[in-house]
Amino acid sequence: EGGKNIGGMDLAEIIQMGMAIGKSILGEEAIEKIKQGDLTELIRVGESLLGEETIDKIKQGDLSEVIQMGEKVLEKETKEDKEIETGDEDTPLSPDSEPSTQKLVDEL
């Protein structure tokens, strides 16, 4: 491997995924502009998703809101992963989802 590992993924894989997602959202032409240093399209999309105020803070070097958003996503994913591993869920089973032996009893 040799590449830096982040969350079980190689950094090169993360960059490749980011580029694929970027192309699907922004288009290939916008990605080529970004590679050349023109961030206009990226900023436009960022403003529509995160809000102009957040993007202005990012431009000024304040990444606190972005970090908070990322932490919330990670917390949610971690919680969901734990629920899957343990079978725990926040919502109790409804009576409709519990196994029923009524049909078996009726057939006997």
C-alpha positions in Angstrom: 0.0 0.0 0.0 2.4 2.7 1.1 -0.2 5.5 0.9 -1.6 7.3 3.9 -4.5 5.4 5.4 -7.6 7.4 6.6 -10.6 5.6 8.0 -9.5 2.4 6.3 -9.0 4.0 2.9 -5.9 4.9 1.1 -5.5 8.7 0.6 -5.3 8.1 -3.2 -8.6 6.2 -3.1 -10.2 9.1 -1.2 -8.9 11.6 -3.8 -10.1 9.4 -6.6 -13.6 9.2 -5.1 -13.7 12.9 -4.5 -12.8 13.5 -8.2 -15.5 11.1 -9.3 -18.1 12.8 -7.1 -16.9 16.2 -8.2 -17.3 15.3 -11.9 -20.8 14.0 -11.3 -21.8 17.2 -9.5 -19.8 19.9 -11.2 -19.1 18.3 -14.6 -15.8 17.5 -16.2 -15.3 21.1 -17.5 -15.5 22.5 -14.0 -13.1 19.9 -12.7 -10.6 20.8 -15.3 -10.9 24.5 -14.3 -10.4 23.5 -10.6 -7.2 21.6 -11.6 -6.0 24.8 -13.2 -6.8 26.8 -10.0 -10.1 28.3 -11.0 -12.4 27.6 -8.0 -15.4 29.8 -9.3 -17.7 26.8 -10.0 -16.8 25.1 -6.7 -17.5 28.2 -4.7 -20.9 28.6 -6.5 -21.9 25.1 -5.6 -20.6 25.5 -2.1 -22.6 28.6 -1.6 -25.8 26.9 -2.7 -25.1 23.9 -0.4 -23.5 25.5 2.6 -24.6 29.1 2.3 -22.7 32.2 1.3 -21.8 33.0 4.9 -20.1 29.6 5.5 -18.2 29.9 2.3 -17.0 33.4 3.2 -15.7 32.0 6.5 -13.9 29.2 4.7 -12.3 31.7 2.3 -11.0 33.6 5.4 -9.6 30.4 6.8 -12.3 29.7 9.4 -13.2 26.0 9.0 -15.0 25.6 12.3 -18.5 25.2 10.7 -17.2 22.6 8.2 -15.4 20.7 10.9 -18.6 20.7 13.0 -20.6 19.4 10.0 -18.0 16.7 9.4 -18.1 15.7 13.1 -21.9 15.4 13.1 -21.7 13.2 10.0 -19.1 11.0 11.6 -21.1 10.7 14.9 -24.2 9.7 12.9 -22.3 7.1 10.9 -20.6 5.7 14.0 -23.9 5.4 15.8 -25.5 3.7 12.8 -22.5 1.3 12.5 -22.8 0.4 16.2 -26.5 -0.3 15.8 -25.8 -2.6 12.9 -23.1 -4.4 14.8 -25.1 -4.9 18.0 -28.6 -5.0 16.6 -29.5 -2.1 18.9 -31.9 0.4 17.5 -33.4 3.6 19.0 -36.9 2.6 17.9 -38.6 -0.4 19.5 -40.1 -3.1 17.4 -43.7 -2.6 16.5 -46.2 -5.4 17.2 -46.4 -6.0 13.5 -42.7 -6.8 13.2 -42.5 -9.3 16.0 -42.6 -13.0 15.0 -46.0 -14.5 15.3 -47.0 -18.1 15.9 -50.7 -17.5 15.4 -50.8 -19.0 11.9 -48.9 -22.1 13.0 -51.4 -22.6 15.9 -54.3 -22.1 13.5 -52.9 -24.8 11.2 -52.5 -27.3 14.0 
